[in-house]
Amino acid sequence: MNLKIIKVGNSKGLRIPKTILDEYQIEDNVEVTLKKDCIELRPKNTPRQNWKEQFKLMTDNDDDELLIPDVFEDEEI
């Protein structure tokens, strides 16, 4: 696939087609890795993104069980 480099102010830019943005879930930011013979673009993942909504769903579905015990066998209660 060939993409055209465009002028953006004093810089240059690259237009990425919407189908590629959608397929790789790229929204606002990408990570850029410069390699010897290529430039690698990856979606910028935000750790813990949507956790609040997921925790609410777990609570609503009564699916919020502990995965490890809150008291250990060698612990005095």
N, C-alpha and C positions, 0 to 999 in steps of 0.2 A: 504494500500500500504506500503510495506516495502522498505526502502531505506538504502543502505549501507553507513556507515561512512568510509571515506577514509583518508589517511594520506596526509597532505599538508604541507611540510616543517616540522616545529616543532609542528604544529597544526593539527587539524583534520577538515575535511570538509564533506559536504553533497552534493551529486550530485542530482540536480533537473532535471527531464526529460524535454526535449524541449517542449513536448506537454503541460505540466503544465506551463512552462515559457510563452509560446504563449497564452494560455487560460487566464492567469491572467496578461498579458502584463508586465511581469517582464523583465527588460533589464539589467541594471548594478547594481542597488542598491535595497535593501529591508529594511523595517523597522522591527525590531525585538522587540517583546513585551514578556517579561518573565512573565508568569502567574503561579499560584500555582501548577497546574498539567499539564501545556503544554507550548510550545514555539510557539508563533504566528508570522508568516511571512506575511508581506503585501508589495505590490509593493510600492516603494518610489515614490510618486507623486511629480512632480515639478510644483508648482503653476505658472500659466501664460505661461506654455509650449505651444509653437506654436501660441501664440497670434499674433505675427507679421504677420505670414502667414494668419491667420484668418482675421485680420484687412484688409490686402491687398485684400483678396477675397471679403470682404464686400464692399470695395471701388470699386473694379472691377465690382461687380454685382449691384452697385448703391443701396446698402442695408445698408447704414450707417446713418440712421436717428437718431435724438436725441430722447432719451427715456424720458428725462425730459426737460422742457423748459430752455433755457439759461438765460431768464429774468423772474423774478417772479412778480406777480401782485402788490405787495407792494413796488417794487423797482422802483426808478426813473431812467428813461433812459437818 
